[in-house]
């Protein structure tokens, strides 16, 4: 055992190691272990899509390699070293997800997992209470690029994202995208409701993939996984097999049919970028009757009301059987802006009561909000 309170009498056993700081000790042990094992490490971060991208990259690489990858969302200063300490000699690659909500968070985590390769999925308006501004988001996420640049490593980059391209100056890059012609090229073929797309490697044959997940916004995540797979020489037909076989979980981009409704569940987390993407994708889906259940987007600080009002304006442009808004921020933003069929609830318990009383049926319903709102509680009610 390791403790940073060695003076306590119950910790006097010689097998208990005293250290100045337990968390730092955990992180230093993980870095030592990672360098002892010495295999290639791919670090992934981003405002949206990092967990899905991590899952897809791991699925593709697992077609040819023994891969260690972050389980669930163990992407913080405790979860990253715990993941790294699971490395074994039989592993050939590691895929490590890194989250951030304050400046310096990514810098701390890259100094634990020591990545050779990097992916920033995107940069957007999230955790602004901690970052202070969009520039703060870019600077913190860019700490992964800074580390890879100093190490002369390699990044996989969405060439369609001008913010990332600017941040990646001077880095060795493998690109993917939906426009132009680069290393990996993709095009959406359909998303009603599941994503289907075609892709090709530069100068190579075109492949078609039918996925088990919704969301046109997931094409970029899939293309990132394809770029990684091609770089590490995973056969192209195996890449397609891995992507078409992947089933989303953890309330991300899932479509569930209940006895009464069809649910589009994306309730693991929410920020202005992911909320807008989810609503845009939902608008493209064909359904006779649609409804929205949206929860507050947390940790936006002084930008919160402007961003919630922007979402209100966005959804007023469409017609829904009902709109349910959950949380104080949406309630304030909706004052004077609500349309017919809109309902505001201070918390998920009040929403649950309303749904039980009104028993909505025969609808396609988008469920989207920050995880702390607890919208997953209503799935059984629907």
C-alpha positions in Angstrom: 0.0 0.0 0.0 1.0 3.6 -0.6 0.0 6.5 1.7 0.8 10.2 2.0 -0.1 10.0 5.7 2.7 7.8 7.0 2.6 9.4 10.4 -0.7 7.7 11.2 0.0 4.8 13.7 -2.1 2.3 11.7 0.3 2.8 8.8 3.4 1.8 10.6 3.7 -1.6 8.8 6.9 -1.8 6.9 5.0 -3.0 3.8 3.2 0.4 3.6 5.2 3.0 1.6 5.1 6.6 2.6 5.1 9.2 -0.2 4.6 13.0 -0.3 1.5 12.7 -2.6 -0.4 9.5 -3.5 -1.7 10.8 -6.8 1.7 11.9 -8.0 3.1 8.6 -6.9 0.4 6.7 -8.9 1.2 8.8 -12.0 4.9 8.4 -11.7 4.6 4.6 -11.3 2.4 4.5 -14.4 4.9 6.5 -16.5 7.7 4.3 -15.4 5.6 1.2 -16.2 4.7 2.6 -19.6 8.3 3.3 -20.5 9.4 -0.1 -19.3 6.8 -1.9 -21.5 7.7 0.5 -24.3 4.9 0.0 -26.9 3.3 2.6 -29.1 0.7 4.7 -27.3 -2.1 6.7 -29.1 -3.5 9.6 -27.0 -7.0 10.8 -27.8 -8.7 14.0 -26.6 -11.3 16.5 -27.9 -14.4 18.4 -27.0 -16.8 15.8 -28.5 -16.4 12.3 -29.8 -13.3 11.3 -27.9 -14.9 8.2 -26.2 -16.6 7.0 -29.4 -13.3 7.6 -31.4 -11.4 5.7 -28.8 -13.8 2.8 -29.0 -13.7 2.8 -32.8 -9.9 3.0 -32.9 -9.6 0.1 -30.5 -12.1 -2.0 -32.4 -10.2 -1.4 -35.7 -6.7 -2.1 -34.2 -8.0 -5.2 -32.3 -8.5 -6.8 -35.7 -4.7 -7.2 -36.0 -3.2 -6.5 -32.6 -3.6 -7.1 -28.9 -4.7 -3.6 -27.7 -5.1 -2.0 -24.3 -7.6 0.8 -24.3 -9.4 3.1 -21.8 -12.4 1.4 -20.3 -15.5 3.5 -19.9 -14.5 7.1 -19.2 -11.5 6.5 -17.0 -9.9 9.5 -18.7 -8.9 11.7 -15.7 -5.8 12.1 -13.5 -6.7 8.8 -11.6 -8.2 6.9 -14.5 -5.3 7.4 -17.0 -2.6 6.0 -14.7 -4.8 3.1 -13.6 -5.3 2.3 -17.3 -1.6 2.6 -18.1 -0.7 0.3 -15.2 -2.7 -2.5 -16.9 -0.2 -2.7 -19.8 1.4 -6.1 -20.3 4.1 -7.3 -22.5 1.7 -9.2 -24.8 0.0 -5.8 -25.7 1.1 -4.3 -29.0 -0.6 -0.9 -28.8 -2.4 1.3 -26.3 -5.2 3.7 -26.9 -5.6 6.2 -24.0 -8.4 8.7 -23.7 -7.8 12.0 -21.9 -10.4 14.4 -20.7 -10.0 18.0 -19.6 -12.0 20.6 -17.9 -9.3 23.1 -16.8 -6.1 24.5 -18.3 -3.1 22.1 -17.8 -5.2 19.0 -17.5 -4.0 17.4 -20.8 -0.4 18.4 -20.0 -0.7 16.5 -16.8 -2.1 13.4 -18.5 0.4 13.2 -21.4 3.1 13.2 -18.8 1.6 10.0 -17.5 0.9 8.1 -20.7 3.7 9.5 -22.9 1.9 9.2 -26.2 3.7 8.7 -29.5 0.6 9.4 -31.6 -2.2 11.9 -31.0 -5.8 12.6 -32.1 -7.8 15.7 -31.1 -11.3 14.9 -32.4 -12.4 18.6 -32.4 -12.4 21.7 -30.2 -15.7 23.3 -29.2 -17.7 25.2 -26.5 -17.5 23.0 -23.4 -16.4 23.3 -19.8 -16.1 27.1 -20.3 -16.5 27.6 -16.6 -13.1 25.9 -16.2 -11.4 27.0 -19.4 -12.7 30.6 -19.4 -13.1 30.9 -23.2 -12.9 29.0 -26.5 -9.3 30.0 -26.7 -8.8 28.3 -23.4 -10.3 25.1 -24.8 -8.0 25.2 -27.8 -4.9 25.9 -25.7 -5.6 23.0 -23.3 -6.6 20.4 -25.9 -3.5 21.6 -27.9 -1.3 20.5 -25.1 -1.5 17.0 -26.7 -0.1 18.5 -30.0 2.6 20.3 -28.0 3.7 17.0 -26.4 3.7 15.1 -29.8 5.5 18.0 -31.5 8.3 18.0 -28.9 8.6 14.2 -29.2 8.6 14.3 -33.0 5.6 12.0 -33.0 2.6 11.8 -35.4 -0.9 13.0 -35.3 -4.1 11.9 -37.1 -6.1 15.0 -38.0 -9.4 16.0 -39.5 -8.3 18.2 -42.4 -11.7 19.8 -42.6 -11.3 21.4 -39.2 -9.6 24.8 -39.6 -8.9 25.2 -35.8 -7.1 21.8 -35.7 -5.1 22.5 -38.9 -4.0 25.8 -37.4 -3.0 24.2 -34.1 -1.1 21.4 -35.9 1.5 23.7 -37.6 4.9 21.9 -37.8 3.5 18.4 -36.9 3.8 15.3 -38.9 0.2 14.5 -39.9 -2.0 11.7 -41.3 -5.1 13.4 -42.5 -8.7 12.3 -43.0 -11.8 14.2 -44.0 -15.0 14.5 -46.0 -13.8 17.2 -48.5 -11.0 17.3 -51.0 -8.8 14.4 -51.6 -6.3 13.3 -48.9 -5.0 10.1 -47.2 -8.5 8.9 -46.0 -11.7 10.2 -47.7 -15.2 9.6 -46.6 -18.8 10.5 -47.6 -22.1 10.0 -45.9 -24.4 7.8 -47.8 -27.3 7.9 -45.4 -28.3 8.4 -41.8 -31.9 7.4 -41.3 -31.5 6.4 -38.6 -28.2 4.5 -38.8 -25.1 6.0 -40.3 -23.9 4.5 -43.6 -20.9 5.8 -45.5 -18.3 5.1 -48.1 -14.6 5.6 -47.8 -11.3 5.1 -49.6 -7.6 5.3 -49.0 -5.8 7.7 -51.3 -5.9 6.1 -54.8 -7.5 2.9 -53.4 -10.9 1.2 -53.9 -14.1 2.5 -52.3 -15.6 0.6 -49.4 -19.1 0.9 -48.0 -19.9 0.6 -44.2 -23.3 0.3 -42.5 -22.9 1.1 -38.9 -25.1 0.3 -35.8 -25.0 3.8 -34.5 -26.8 7.0 -35.5 -25.4 10.4 -36.0 -23.9 11.9 -39.2 -21.4 13.6 -36.8 -19.9 10.1 -36.1 -18.5 9.9 -39.6 -15.4 12.0 -38.5 -14.9 9.6 -35.6 -15.1 6.6 -37.9 -12.7 8.2 -40.4 -10.2 8.8 -37.6 -10.3 5.1 -36.8 -9.8 4.2 -40.4 -6.8 6.5 -40.7 -5.2 4.8 -37.6 -6.0 1.4 -38.9 -4.5 2.1 -42.3 -1.4 3.6 -40.8 -0.9 0.5 -38.7 -1.5 -1.8 -41.7 -4.9 -3.3 -40.6 -6.4 -4.8 -43.8 -9.1 -2.6 -45.3 -11.8 -5.3 -45.2 -11.0 -5.9 -41.5 -11.4 -2.2 -40.8 -14.9 -2.3 -42.4 -15.7 -5.4 -40.4 -14.7 -3.7 -37.1 -16.7 -0.6 -37.8 -19.9 -2.3 -39.0 -19.8 -4.6 -36.0 -19.4 -1.9 -33.4 -22.4 -1.4 -31.1 -22.5 1.8 -29.1 -23.2 1.8 -25.4 -23.2 4.2 -22.4 -26.1 6.2 -23.8 -24.1 7.6 -26.8 -25.6 7.7 -30.2 -27.9 4.8 -29.4 -31.3 4.0 -30.9 -33.7 2.0 -28.7 -37.1 0.8 -29.5 -39.4 0.5 -26.5 -42.9 -0.9 -26.4 -44.3 2.6 -27.2 -41.6 4.8 -28.7 -38.3 4.9 -30.6 -35.6 6.7 -28.6 -32.5 8.4 -29.9 -30.4 8.4 -26.7 -27.4 10.7 -26.5 -27.6 11.6 -22.8 -24.1 10.8 -21.6 -23.1 14.5 -21.9 -23.9 17.7 -23.6 -22.3 21.0 -24.7 -23.4 23.5 -27.4 -21.4 21.8 -30.1 -22.7 18.3 -29.4 -26.2 19.5 -28.7 -26.4 21.3 -32.1 -25.0 18.3 -33.9 -27.5 15.9 -32.2 -30.5 18.2 -33.1 -29.3 18.7 -36.7 -29.0 14.9 -37.1 -32.4 14.4 -35.5 -33.9 16.8 -38.0 -32.7 14.7 -40.9 -34.3 11.5 -39.5 -37.6 10.5 -41.1 -40.4 10.0 -38.5 -44.1 10.9 -38.5 -44.1 12.4 -34.9 -41.0 13.7 -33.2 -40.3 15.0 -29.7 -37.4 16.5 -27.8 -36.3 15.9 -24.2 -33.3 18.2 -23.6 -31.4 18.7 -20.3 -29.2 21.7 -19.3 -25.7 21.9 -20.7 -23.5 22.3 -17.6 -20.2 24.1 -16.9 -20.7 26.9 -19.4 -20.1 29.7 -16.9 -20.9 33.2 -18.2 -21.7 31.8 -21.6 -24.5 29.5 -20.4 -27.6 31.7 -21.0 -26.4 32.8 -24.5 -25.8 29.1 -25.5 -29.1 27.8 -24.1 -31.0 30.6 -25.9 -29.2 29.7 -29.1 -30.5 26.1 -28.8 -34.0 27.4 -28.0 -33.9 29.5 -31.2 -32.6 26.5 -33.2 -35.4 24.1 -32.1 -38.2 26.7 -32.6 -37.5 26.4 -36.3 -38.8 22.8 -36.3 -42.2 21.3 -35.4 -42.4 18.7 -32.5 -45.2 16.9 -30.8 -43.8 18.2 -27.6 -40.5 19.7 -26.3 -39.5 19.0 -22.7 -36.7 21.1 -21.2 -35.1 20.1 -18.0 -33.0 22.3 -15.7 -32.7 25.9 -14.5 -30.7 27.2 -17.5 -33.2 26.0 -20.2 -36.1 27.3 -18.0 -34.6 30.8 -17.9 -33.7 30.7 -21.6 -37.2 29.6 -22.5 -38.9 32.5 -20.7 -40.8 34.5 -23.4 -39.4 32.2 -26.1 -41.4 29.0 -25.6 -43.7 27.6 -28.3 -46.9 25.6 -28.1 -46.3 22.1 -26.7 -43.2 23.1 -24.7 -42.8 22.2 -21.1 -40.1 23.2 -18.6 -39.1 21.1 -15.6 -36.8 22.0 -12.7 -35.4 18.5 -12.5 -35.8 15.0 -13.9 -38.2 13.9 -11.2 -40.8 16.4 -12.3 -40.3 15.3 -15.9 -40.7 11.7 -14.8 -44.1 12.5 -13.2 -45.3 14.4 -16.3 -44.3 11.5 -18.6 -46.0 9.0 -16.4 -49.2 11.0 -16.4 -49.2 11.7 -20.1 -47.8 8.4 -21.3 -46.4 9.6 -24.7 -46.6 6.9 -27.4 -45.8 6.4 -31.1 -43.1 9.0 -31.0 -39.4 9.3 -32.1 -37.8 11.1 -29.2 -34.3 12.6 -28.9 -33.0 12.5 -25.3 -30.0 14.7 -24.9 -28.4 16.5 -21.9 -25.5 16.7 -19.5 -25.0 13.5 -17.6 -25.5 15.2 -14.2 -29.1 16.1 -15.2 -29.9 12.3 -15.1 -32.0 11.9 -18.2 -31.2 8.2 -18.4 -33.7 7.7 -15.5 -36.6 8.4 -17.9 -35.8 5.7 -20.5 -37.9 3.1 -18.7 -40.8 5.5 -18.4 -40.8 6.0 -22.2 
